[in-house]
Amino acid sequence: LALAVLGLLFVFLIISRAAHFTQNLFGFKTDSWNGQYNINILLRLPAISLLSYNPKDHKIVIVNIPDETFLQVPNGLGSWQIRSVYGLGGDKLLKETLTNFFAIPIDGFIDLSVLKSPKTAVELVETLRKNPISGFDLLSFVKTDLTMWELLQLKQGLSSVRFDKIKNLDLLKLNILDKENLADGTPVFTADPIKLDSVLADLQDPEIVSEHKSIAVFNATDHPQLAQKWARLITNLGGNVIITSNAKSRLQKTQVLGDQSSTLKRLQQIFASGDKINPMDEDIAFSRAQINLFLGE
């Protein structure tokens, strides 16, 4: 009887592991990357970088972020140097902080900080390009919120990019960052959002740019300036925002409505669109836009 029970438990364990592996492999989640649009990844190595892979044009853009960069951290945590943000709330908080800083959606993180090499995003990409097989060795050390299927797609895509399609943006050399001193004399770097946005054109999604759908952004909450904040992100993606305004009604869940298109699907994926609701005909009629984003609580 004991052996039978142990055997049954072993079978259940195998089934559970198989189900977990299948879920991780094929990505049964609503916001899985399908390889059709740009994916922006937070890379945490000894240095922190933003890596953007454009599968349509087969391009890679790497943005290097100095450790001393002083950023506003969400959830009322104040301003911190980027190297301290991980200790406050892990990779999730670091993703949210960089999304606000760049006004670009961070779709996932890859944490390889336990490794001594590669040390930078450039070295990681070069490792994958010159020796694609080594990428499978790296997977065993990865801490990530991507599924295994997404990781394999990303690895394959990065490995196939030509050397002349890789762009490395150094915010210091581009004079995007200004050096300042805190009250205690600690030197930090700060950035003007306008200057920052001016160098992020390479992160625009070509699919969204080519569709050129007109987009209206409505703030359906009581939080001020929300429409302007997220309109900046949509613009940095390549979206054509023609209206930012306050909605007549308040919403709990964010809604994205409009013409069926890659742009609509991408915005729904970014903003985690909720269940179908009343489309608020007055606001939509006023907007005259092809896609309407209603920002909820």
C-alpha positions in Angstrom: 0.0 0.0 0.0 2.8 2.4 0.9 4.6 1.7 -2.4 1.3 2.2 -4.3 0.8 5.6 -2.6 4.4 6.7 -3.3 3.9 5.6 -6.9 0.7 7.6 -7.2 2.4 10.7 -5.7 5.3 10.3 -8.1 2.9 10.2 -11.1 1.1 13.3 -9.8 4.5 15.0 -9.4 5.5 14.1 -13.0 2.2 15.4 -14.4 2.5 18.6 -12.4 6.1 19.2 -13.6 5.0 18.5 -17.2 2.1 20.9 -17.0 4.4 23.6 -15.5 7.0 23.1 -18.2 4.4 23.2 -20.9 3.0 26.5 -19.5 6.5 28.0 -19.3 7.4 26.8 -22.8 4.4 28.0 -24.7 3.6 31.0 -22.6 -0.1 30.7 -21.6 -0.4 34.3 -20.6 -2.3 37.2 -22.0 0.7 39.4 -22.7 3.0 36.8 -24.3 5.4 38.1 -27.0 4.6 36.6 -30.3 7.7 37.9 -32.2 5.5 40.3 -34.3 6.4 43.6 -32.5 9.4 45.1 -30.7 10.3 43.7 -27.4 12.1 45.8 -24.8 14.0 44.0 -22.1 15.6 45.1 -18.9 19.0 43.5 -18.7 20.5 43.2 -15.2 24.1 42.3 -15.5 26.8 44.0 -13.4 25.5 47.0 -15.4 21.8 47.7 -16.1 20.8 48.3 -19.7 17.7 48.5 -21.9 17.8 46.1 -24.9 15.2 46.6 -27.6 14.9 44.0 -30.4 13.1 44.9 -33.6 12.1 41.6 -35.3 10.7 43.3 -38.4 13.9 45.2 -39.4 16.2 42.7 -37.5 17.8 45.5 -35.4 19.0 45.7 -31.8 19.2 48.9 -29.8 21.1 48.9 -26.5 20.7 51.8 -24.1 23.4 51.9 -21.3 22.3 53.4 -18.0 25.0 54.6 -15.6 24.6 53.3 -12.0 24.5 56.9 -10.7 21.4 57.9 -12.8 18.9 59.4 -10.4 15.3 58.2 -11.1 11.9 58.8 -9.7 10.7 55.5 -8.2 6.9 54.6 -8.4 4.6 53.9 -5.4 5.7 57.0 -3.5 9.2 55.7 -2.8 10.9 58.9 -3.9 14.1 59.3 -6.0 17.0 56.9 -6.0 20.1 56.0 -7.9 19.2 53.2 -10.3 21.7 50.8 -8.7 19.6 51.0 -5.5 16.2 50.4 -7.0 16.5 46.6 -7.2 17.0 46.4 -3.4 13.8 48.4 -2.8 11.5 46.1 -4.8 13.3 43.7 -7.1 13.0 43.4 -10.8 9.3 44.3 -11.0 10.0 47.7 -9.4 13.0 48.2 -11.5 10.9 47.6 -14.7 8.3 50.1 -13.5 10.9 52.7 -12.8 12.6 52.3 -16.2 9.2 52.3 -18.0 8.5 55.7 -16.4 12.0 57.0 -17.1 12.1 56.1 -20.8 8.4 56.2 -21.5 8.8 52.9 -23.2 7.1 49.7 -22.2 9.5 47.3 -20.5 8.1 43.9 -21.6 10.4 41.7 -19.5 13.6 41.4 -17.5 16.6 39.1 -17.8 18.8 38.9 -14.7 22.2 37.4 -15.3 23.9 39.4 -12.5 25.2 36.2 -10.8 27.6 35.6 -13.8 31.0 37.2 -14.0 30.7 37.3 -17.8 29.2 38.8 -19.8 29.4 42.1 -18.0 27.4 44.3 -20.4 24.5 44.0 -22.8 26.9 44.5 -25.7 29.0 41.6 -24.6 25.9 39.4 -24.1 24.7 40.1 -27.7 28.2 39.5 -29.1 28.3 36.2 -27.2 25.0 35.1 -28.8 26.0 36.3 -32.3 29.4 34.7 -32.4 28.5 31.5 -30.6 24.7 30.9 -30.6 25.1 27.5 -28.8 26.5 29.2 -25.8 23.1 31.0 -25.3 21.6 27.7 -24.2 24.2 27.5 -21.4 23.2 31.0 -20.2 19.5 30.0 -20.0 20.3 27.8 -17.0 21.4 30.9 -15.1 18.6 33.2 -16.2 16.2 34.8 -13.8 13.4 36.2 -15.9 9.7 36.8 -16.2 9.7 35.6 -19.9 8.5 32.1 -20.7 10.9 29.6 -22.1 9.3 29.9 -25.5 9.8 33.7 -25.5 13.4 33.3 -24.4 14.1 30.9 -27.2 12.5 33.2 -29.8 14.5 36.2 -28.4 17.8 34.2 -28.4 17.2 33.1 -31.9 16.4 36.6 -33.0 19.4 38.3 -31.3 21.7 35.6 -32.8 20.6 36.4 -36.3 21.2 40.2 -36.2 24.1 41.5 -38.4 26.8 43.5 -36.7 25.9 46.7 -38.5 22.3 46.4 -37.3 23.3 46.9 -33.6 23.1 50.3 -32.2 24.7 51.2 -28.8 23.3 54.4 -27.1 25.5 55.8 -24.4 23.4 58.5 -22.6 26.6 60.1 -21.2 28.3 60.4 -24.5 25.1 61.7 -26.1 24.9 64.5 -23.5 21.5 63.4 -22.4 22.4 63.2 -18.8 23.3 66.2 -16.6 25.6 65.9 -13.6 24.3 67.2 -10.3 25.1 66.9 -6.6 22.6 65.9 -3.9 22.4 67.8 -0.7 24.9 65.4 0.9 27.4 65.9 -2.0 26.6 62.6 -3.7 27.2 63.0 -7.5 24.2 61.8 -9.6 23.0 62.0 -13.2 19.6 63.4 -14.2 17.8 63.6 -17.5 15.5 66.0 -19.2 12.6 63.9 -20.7 12.5 66.0 -23.9 16.2 65.4 -24.5 15.8 61.8 -23.7 12.9 61.3 -26.1 14.9 62.9 -28.9 17.3 59.9 -29.0 14.7 57.1 -28.6 13.4 57.2 -32.2 15.3 53.9 -32.8 12.9 52.3 -30.3 9.8 53.0 -32.3 7.9 50.0 -33.5 7.8 49.9 -37.3 4.4 48.2 -37.4 2.8 51.0 -35.4 4.6 53.7 -37.4 3.4 52.1 -40.7 -0.2 51.8 -39.6 -0.3 55.5 -38.5 -3.5 55.0 -36.6 -4.8 58.2 -34.9 -5.0 57.6 -31.1 -7.0 59.5 -28.4 -6.0 59.1 -24.7 -8.6 59.8 -22.1 -8.0 60.0 -18.3 -10.9 58.1 -16.7 -9.5 58.6 -13.2 -9.2 61.4 -10.7 -5.3 61.4 -11.0 -4.1 64.5 -12.9 -1.9 64.4 -16.0 -2.3 60.7 -16.5 -3.3 61.1 -20.2 -0.3 63.2 -20.9 2.1 60.7 -19.2 0.9 57.7 -21.2 0.5 59.6 -24.4 4.3 60.2 -24.2 4.8 56.4 -24.1 2.6 55.8 -27.0 4.4 58.5 -29.0 7.7 57.0 -28.2 6.4 53.7 -29.6 5.6 55.5 -32.9 1.9 56.0 -32.2 0.1 59.1 -33.6 -1.6 60.6 -30.5 -4.0 63.4 -31.6 -6.0 64.0 -28.4 -5.3 63.9 -24.7 -8.3 64.7 -22.5 -10.3 63.7 -19.5 -13.1 61.2 -19.9 -16.7 62.1 -18.9 -17.0 58.9 -16.8 -14.7 57.2 -14.3 -13.5 53.6 -14.9 -12.0 51.0 -12.7 -10.3 49.1 -15.6 -8.4 50.5 -18.5 -10.0 50.0 -21.9 -8.6 50.2 -25.5 -11.2 50.4 -28.2 -11.0 51.0 -32.0 -10.0 49.6 -35.4 -8.7 46.1 -35.4 -4.9 46.5 -36.1 -1.5 45.6 -34.8 -1.5 49.0 -33.0 -4.7 48.1 -31.1 -3.4 44.7 -30.1 -0.1 46.2 -28.9 -1.8 48.8 -26.8 -4.2 46.2 -25.3 -1.2 44.1 -24.5 0.6 47.0 -22.8 -2.3 48.4 -20.8 -3.8 45.1 -19.8 -7.2 45.9 -21.2 -10.1 44.8 -18.9 -13.5 43.3 -19.7 -15.7 44.9 -22.4 -17.6 47.9 -21.0 -19.8 50.7 -22.3 -17.7 52.4 -25.1 -18.7 55.9 -23.9 -20.1 57.1 -27.2 -19.8 60.8 -26.3 -16.1 60.6 -25.7 -15.4 58.5 -28.9 -17.5 60.8 -31.0 -15.6 63.8 -29.7 -12.2 62.1 -30.2 -12.5 61.4 -33.9 -9.7 58.9 -33.4 -9.3 55.4 -34.8 -8.2 54.1 -31.5 -9.4 55.3 -28.1 -7.6 54.5 -24.8 -9.5 55.1 -21.6 -7.1 55.0 -18.6 -8.8 53.5 -15.5 -7.8 53.1 -11.9 
